[in-house]
Amino acid sequence: MRKLSIVTGGLLAFALAATTATAGEITAASKERGFFLLPEFHAYAPEQSAMMDKFLKIVQSPGVPIAVKLDKPLKIAMMFPSLETSDAWARLNIALVKRLEEMKVPFKVTELMIRPDEHGRQATQIDQVMAQDFDYVVIGPSEYKAQKANLERLSQKIPTLVMNVVNPFVDLVGTDKMPLSHIGFDHSVGAKVLCNWIIKEKGGKGTIGLMRYLPGLVDDQRSNVFSDCVQKNSDMKVVTEFEAQGDREKAFTGANAILSKYPDITMLHSASTAIALGTLAAVEERGKVDKVIVNGWGGGGDELKSIIAGGLKVAAFRVNDDWGVSVAEAIKAHAEGKKIPVVIAATIKAVDYRMNAEQIKAETDYAFRYSGVLDR
């Protein structure tokens, strides 16, 4: 990693102080799974919650020019599993770049992209990045737990911001193997948003099939938390599941199989955009759009168009550009020697079929304020 002459302090020192000064107990559940849920981490380091809230207010405000003079443009490696249907990664990229430009931060970006299931290819890319002279790495792991060892060695060498995850590994907190920050959306919050929505929508009655994502942390939080929530808080039952692996065609096939076995199923819970659109295609083919609820996950452009058109009924809507802006602000703050939260979790809310096009536009005008309308 190049040494920046203007950096007087790094995040690691701040993170160590923040997570040990008022260290609470690490729960048995955290130890067993190996990583913190966000509420657990904030209970362990309560000052981090206030730090995150303060940081998000900066994210939600107009950008302020960087307060120090950089000797050279920052070299940033962007490593995203973005070769998929969802537009979230593209929006992250655009919002990050435009916010850095707004803050007059000189930079040069190198992009390395993969499909979500290409764990080995991302490991090879990490080797390539470590062999070069980058100032920052912004990485969306192909799968968080699968890439743990690679994230550790990457973080030891280059300031690393981990995307789409808000769950620090328990054994890395307070070590030089911990990333600068974990930036994304709390998938468990999105799962609970959808849980509360379907319980209210159906009065707590009905059956559900899970259209699962790739095995791992993201699917555990999106699918398992949703399943546990609806069954704990209502009379709804999860009767079946299918591992669609983030693939639209597999989701179409799996949804058709479920609809054949459970023709009166109430909802097919979809754990990604590609899965949602593949599942919806199967529901539409059988003429069940008004009988079987299919949700989106993320609330990107394709999902919102479908909600307006009467296809998908609800989506866990990520205020997407806050994600990219958070990365830009974290890089700027680190370059200025300022404190940065160990976790930065942006907002997720429900957007549903009861909202008209104007109401949805009002939501997206802010959520996509940098990334705008994408031609994909």
C-alpha positions as CSV (number, residue, x, y, z in Angstrom):
1,M,0.0,0.0,0.0
2,R,1.3,3.5,-0.8
3,K,1.8,5.7,2.2
4,L,-0.2,8.9,2.0
5,S,1.7,11.8,3.4
6,I,-1.4,13.5,4.7
7,V,-2.8,10.6,6.8
8,T,-2.1,11.2,10.4
9,G,-4.2,8.3,11.8
10,G,-5.9,5.2,10.5
11,L,-9.2,3.6,11.2
12,L,-7.7,0.6,12.8
13,A,-6.5,2.6,15.8
14,F,-9.9,4.2,16.1
15,A,-11.7,0.9,15.8
16,L,-9.5,-0.8,18.4
17,A,-10.2,2.0,20.9
18,A,-13.9,2.0,20.1
19,T,-14.4,-1.7,20.4
20,T,-12.4,-2.2,23.6
21,A,-13.0,0.9,25.6
22,T,-16.5,-0.2,26.7
23,A,-16.3,-3.8,25.6
24,G,-19.3,-5.8,26.7
25,E,-19.7,-9.5,26.6
26,I,-19.5,-11.4,23.4
27,T,-22.6,-13.6,23.3
28,A,-22.4,-17.3,23.0
29,A,-24.5,-17.0,19.8
30,S,-21.9,-14.6,18.3
31,K,-19.1,-16.9,19.2
32,E,-20.8,-19.9,17.8
33,R,-21.6,-18.3,14.4
34,G,-18.3,-16.5,14.2
35,F,-19.7,-13.0,13.5
36,F,-21.8,-10.3,15.2
37,L,-25.3,-9.5,14.2
38,L,-25.4,-5.7,14.1
39,P,-27.5,-5.3,17.4
40,E,-25.0,-7.6,19.1
41,F,-22.0,-5.6,17.9
42,H,-23.6,-2.3,19.1
43,A,-24.3,-3.9,22.5
44,Y,-20.7,-5.0,22.6
45,A,-19.5,-1.5,21.6
46,P,-22.4,0.9,22.3
47,E,-20.5,4.0,21.2
48,Q,-20.3,2.5,17.7
49,S,-24.1,2.9,17.4
50,A,-23.9,6.6,18.0
51,M,-20.9,7.0,15.8
52,M,-22.8,5.3,12.9
53,D,-25.9,7.5,13.4
54,K,-23.7,10.6,13.3
55,F,-21.9,9.3,10.2
56,L,-25.1,8.6,8.4
57,K,-26.2,12.2,8.8
58,I,-23.1,13.2,6.9
59,V,-24.0,10.7,4.2
60,Q,-27.5,12.1,3.9
61,S,-26.2,15.7,3.5
62,P,-24.5,17.3,0.5
63,G,-20.8,16.5,0.1
64,V,-18.2,18.7,1.6
65,P,-14.7,19.1,-0.2
66,I,-11.9,17.2,1.3
67,A,-10.0,19.2,3.9
68,V,-6.5,18.0,3.1
69,K,-4.3,18.1,0.0
70,L,-3.4,14.7,-1.4
71,D,-0.1,14.2,-3.0
72,K,-1.5,11.9,-5.6
73,P,-4.9,10.5,-6.8
74,L,-6.1,7.7,-4.5
75,K,-5.9,4.3,-6.3
76,I,-9.1,2.4,-5.5
77,A,-9.8,-1.2,-6.4
78,M,-13.5,-2.0,-6.7
79,M,-14.2,-5.8,-6.5
80,F,-17.9,-6.5,-6.8
81,P,-20.0,-9.7,-7.5
82,S,-21.9,-7.5,-9.9
83,L,-22.4,-9.7,-13.0
84,E,-26.0,-10.4,-12.1
85,T,-29.5,-9.1,-12.6
86,S,-29.6,-6.6,-9.7
87,D,-28.6,-3.0,-10.4
88,A,-27.5,-2.4,-6.8
89,W,-23.8,-2.8,-7.5
90,A,-23.9,-0.5,-10.6
91,R,-25.6,2.1,-8.4
92,L,-23.0,1.7,-5.7
93,N,-20.3,2.3,-8.2
94,I,-21.9,5.4,-9.7
95,A,-22.8,6.9,-6.3
96,L,-19.3,6.3,-5.0
97,V,-17.6,7.9,-8.0
98,K,-19.9,10.9,-8.1
99,R,-19.6,11.6,-4.4
100,L,-15.9,11.5,-4.6
101,E,-16.0,14.0,-7.5
102,E,-18.4,16.2,-5.5
103,M,-16.0,16.2,-2.6
104,K,-13.0,17.0,-4.9
105,V,-11.2,13.9,-3.9
106,P,-8.7,12.9,-6.7
107,F,-8.9,9.2,-7.5
108,K,-8.4,6.4,-10.0
109,V,-10.7,3.4,-10.0
110,T,-9.8,-0.1,-11.2
111,E,-12.8,-2.5,-11.5
112,L,-12.7,-6.3,-11.0
113,M,-16.1,-8.0,-11.4
114,I,-17.4,-11.5,-10.9
115,R,-20.6,-13.5,-10.7
116,P,-21.9,-14.0,-7.2
117,D,-20.8,-17.7,-7.1
118,E,-17.3,-17.3,-8.4
119,H,-15.4,-17.7,-5.1
120,G,-12.2,-18.9,-6.7
121,R,-12.1,-16.2,-9.3
122,Q,-12.4,-13.5,-6.6
123,A,-9.6,-15.1,-4.6
124,T,-7.4,-14.9,-7.7
125,Q,-8.4,-11.2,-8.1
126,I,-7.5,-10.6,-4.5
127,D,-4.0,-11.9,-5.2
128,Q,-3.8,-9.6,-8.2
129,V,-4.8,-6.6,-6.2
130,M,-2.4,-7.4,-3.3
131,A,0.4,-7.5,-5.9
132,Q,-0.3,-3.9,-7.0
133,D,-0.1,-0.5,-5.4
134,F,-3.6,0.3,-4.2
135,D,-4.6,2.8,-1.5
136,Y,-8.0,1.3,-0.9
137,V,-10.0,-1.8,-1.7
138,V,-13.8,-1.7,-1.9
139,I,-14.9,-5.4,-2.0
140,G,-18.2,-7.2,-2.1
141,P,-17.3,-10.7,-1.1
142,S,-18.7,-13.5,-3.4
143,E,-19.7,-15.0,0.0
144,Y,-18.6,-13.4,3.3
145,K,-17.7,-16.6,5.2
146,A,-16.1,-18.3,2.1
147,Q,-13.8,-15.3,1.6
148,K,-12.9,-14.8,5.3
149,A,-9.2,-15.8,5.0
150,N,-8.8,-13.7,1.9
151,L,-10.4,-10.7,3.5
152,E,-8.0,-11.1,6.5
153,R,-4.9,-11.0,4.4
154,L,-6.2,-8.2,2.2
155,S,-7.1,-6.1,5.2
156,Q,-3.6,-6.6,6.7
157,K,-2.0,-5.0,3.6
158,I,-4.5,-2.5,2.2
159,P,-7.2,-0.4,3.8
160,T,-10.3,-2.5,3.0
161,L,-14.0,-1.7,3.0
162,V,-16.2,-4.7,2.9
163,M,-19.6,-4.2,1.1
164,N,-23.0,-5.7,1.6
165,V,-22.1,-7.0,5.1
166,V,-22.7,-5.3,8.5
167,N,-21.4,-8.2,10.6
168,P,-17.8,-8.0,11.9
169,F,-16.1,-11.4,12.5
170,V,-15.8,-11.9,16.2
171,D,-12.2,-13.0,16.1
172,L,-11.0,-10.1,13.9
173,V,-12.2,-7.3,16.1
174,G,-9.2,-5.6,17.7
175,T,-6.7,-7.1,15.2
176,D,-4.9,-5.9,12.2
177,K,-6.9,-8.4,10.1
178,M,-10.2,-6.4,10.6
179,P,-11.4,-4.4,7.6
180,L,-11.6,-0.6,7.9
181,S,-15.4,-0.8,7.8
182,H,-18.3,-3.0,6.9
183,I,-20.7,-1.0,4.7
184,G,-24.1,-2.2,3.4
185,F,-27.6,-2.9,4.4
186,D,-28.6,-5.2,7.3
187,H,-30.3,-8.1,5.5
188,S,-31.9,-9.2,8.7
189,V,-33.6,-5.8,8.9
190,G,-34.9,-6.2,5.3
191,A,-36.2,-9.7,6.2
192,K,-38.1,-8.3,9.2
193,V,-39.5,-5.5,7.0
194,L,-40.9,-8.1,4.6
195,C,-42.1,-10.3,7.5
196,N,-44.1,-7.5,9.1
197,W,-45.5,-6.6,5.7
198,I,-46.8,-10.1,4.8
199,I,-48.3,-10.7,8.3
200,K,-50.2,-7.4,8.0
201,E,-51.2,-8.1,4.4
202,K,-52.6,-11.5,5.0
203,G,-53.7,-11.2,8.6
204,G,-51.1,-13.7,9.8
205,K,-52.7,-16.6,7.8
206,G,-51.3,-18.6,4.9
207,T,-48.4,-20.6,3.6
208,I,-45.0,-19.6,2.3
209,G,-42.3,-21.1,0.1
210,L,-38.7,-19.9,0.4
211,M,-36.9,-19.2,-2.9
212,R,-33.4,-19.2,-1.4
213,Y,-30.2,-17.4,-2.5
214,L,-26.7,-18.8,-2.5
215,P,-25.9,-20.7,0.7
216,G,-24.1,-18.4,3.2
217,L,-24.5,-15.3,5.3
218,V,-26.7,-13.2,3.0
219,D,-29.2,-16.1,2.5
220,D,-29.2,-17.0,6.2
221,Q,-30.3,-13.4,7.0
222,R,-32.7,-12.9,4.1
223,S,-34.4,-16.3,4.2
224,N,-33.9,-17.7,7.7
225,V,-34.7,-14.5,9.5
226,F,-37.8,-14.0,7.4
227,S,-38.9,-17.6,8.0
228,D,-38.3,-17.4,11.7
229,C,-40.1,-14.1,12.0
230,V,-43.3,-15.0,10.2
231,Q,-43.6,-18.4,12.1
232,K,-42.9,-16.8,15.4
233,N,-45.2,-13.8,15.0
234,S,-48.1,-15.3,13.1
235,D,-50.0,-18.4,12.1
236,M,-48.2,-18.5,8.7
237,K,-46.2,-21.6,7.9
238,V,-43.2,-22.1,5.7
239,V,-44.1,-25.3,3.9
240,T,-41.2,-25.7,1.4
241,E,-38.1,-24.2,0.0
242,F,-35.9,-24.2,-3.1
243,E,-32.3,-23.2,-3.5
244,A,-32.3,-21.0,-6.6
245,Q,-28.6,-20.0,-6.2
246,G,-29.3,-16.4,-7.4
247,D,-30.2,-17.7,-10.8
248,R,-33.3,-16.5,-12.7
249,E,-33.8,-19.7,-14.7
250,K,-33.4,-21.9,-11.7
251,A,-35.9,-19.8,-9.8
252,F,-38.4,-20.2,-12.7
253,T,-38.0,-24.0,-12.6
254,G,-38.1,-24.2,-8.8
255,A,-41.2,-21.9,-8.5
256,N,-43.0,-24.0,-11.1
257,A,-42.3,-27.2,-9.1
258,I,-43.5,-25.5,-5.9
259,L,-46.7,-24.2,-7.6
260,S,-47.5,-27.7,-8.9
261,K,-47.2,-29.2,-5.4
262,Y,-48.7,-26.2,-3.5
263,P,-51.2,-24.6,-5.9
264,D,-52.8,-22.5,-3.1
265,I,-49.5,-21.2,-1.6
266,T,-49.8,-17.6,-0.3
267,M,-46.3,-16.3,-1.0
268,L,-43.0,-17.2,-2.6
269,H,-40.4,-15.3,-0.7
270,S,-37.5,-14.5,-3.1
271,A,-34.1,-13.7,-1.7
272,S,-32.7,-11.7,-4.6
273,T,-33.7,-9.7,-7.7
274,A,-32.9,-12.5,-10.2
275,I,-34.8,-15.0,-8.1
276,A,-37.8,-12.6,-7.7
277,L,-38.0,-12.1,-11.5
278,G,-37.7,-15.8,-12.3
279,T,-40.2,-16.7,-9.7
280,L,-42.6,-14.0,-10.9
281,A,-42.3,-15.4,-14.5
282,A,-43.5,-18.8,-13.3
283,V,-46.4,-17.2,-11.3
284,E,-47.4,-15.2,-14.3
285,E,-47.3,-18.2,-16.6
286,R,-49.8,-20.0,-14.4
287,G,-52.1,-16.9,-14.2
288,K,-51.6,-16.6,-10.4
289,V,-50.2,-13.0,-10.1
290,D,-53.2,-11.9,-8.1
291,K,-53.2,-15.0,-5.8
292,V,-49.5,-15.7,-5.1
293,I,-47.4,-12.9,-3.6
294,V,-43.9,-12.5,-4.9
295,N,-41.5,-10.0,-3.3
296,G,-38.4,-8.3,-4.6
297,W,-35.2,-7.9,-2.6
298,G,-33.4,-4.6,-2.9
299,G,-35.9,-2.5,-4.8
300,G,-33.8,-1.8,-7.9
301,G,-35.2,-0.5,-11.1
302,D,-36.5,-3.8,-12.5
303,E,-38.3,-4.6,-9.2
304,L,-39.9,-1.1,-9.0
305,K,-41.1,-1.3,-12.6
306,S,-42.7,-4.7,-11.8
307,I,-44.4,-3.3,-8.7
308,I,-45.9,-0.4,-10.7
309,A,-46.9,-2.8,-13.5
310,G,-48.7,-5.1,-11.0
311,G,-46.2,-8.0,-10.9
312,L,-44.2,-8.0,-7.7
313,K,-46.3,-6.9,-4.7
314,V,-43.6,-5.6,-2.4
315,A,-39.8,-5.1,-2.1
316,A,-37.4,-4.6,0.7
317,F,-36.2,-1.3,-0.7
318,R,-32.6,-0.2,-0.1
319,V,-31.9,3.5,0.0
320,N,-29.2,2.5,-2.5
321,D,-27.1,5.6,-3.1
322,D,-26.5,6.0,0.6
323,W,-24.4,2.9,0.2
324,G,-22.0,4.3,-2.3
325,V,-21.9,7.7,-0.6
326,S,-21.0,5.9,2.7
327,V,-18.0,4.4,0.9
328,A,-16.9,7.7,-0.5
329,E,-17.3,9.5,2.9
330,A,-15.4,6.7,4.6
331,I,-12.5,7.0,2.2
332,K,-12.4,10.8,2.6
333,A,-12.6,10.6,6.4
334,H,-9.8,8.0,6.6
335,A,-7.7,10.2,4.3
336,E,-8.3,13.1,6.7
337,G,-7.4,11.0,9.7
338,K,-10.9,11.0,11.2
339,K,-12.8,8.3,13.0
340,I,-15.0,6.0,11.0
341,P,-17.6,3.5,12.3
342,V,-16.7,-0.1,12.2
343,V,-20.1,-0.7,10.6
344,I,-22.2,1.6,8.4
345,A,-25.7,0.3,7.8
346,A,-28.0,2.3,5.5
347,T,-31.8,2.3,5.5
348,I,-34.2,-0.5,4.2
349,K,-37.9,0.1,4.0
350,A,-40.9,-1.5,2.3
351,V,-42.2,-0.3,-1.1
352,D,-45.4,-2.0,-2.2
353,Y,-48.2,-2.2,-4.8
354,R,-50.4,0.3,-2.9
355,M,-47.9,3.0,-3.8
356,N,-48.5,4.8,-7.1
357,A,-45.8,5.7,-9.6
358,E,-45.5,9.3,-8.2
359,Q,-45.0,7.9,-4.6
360,I,-42.4,5.5,-5.8
361,K,-40.7,8.2,-7.7
362,A,-40.5,10.3,-4.6
363,E,-38.7,7.5,-2.8
364,T,-36.3,6.9,-5.7
365,D,-35.5,10.6,-6.3
366,Y,-33.6,10.5,-3.1
367,A,-32.5,6.8,-3.0
368,F,-31.0,7.1,-6.6
369,R,-30.0,10.8,-6.3
370,Y,-26.5,10.1,-7.8
371,S,-27.1,6.9,-9.8
372,G,-30.3,8.1,-11.5
373,V,-32.0,6.1,-14.3
374,L,-29.9,3.2,-15.4
375,D,-30.0,1.7,-18.9
376,R,-29.5,-2.0,-18.3
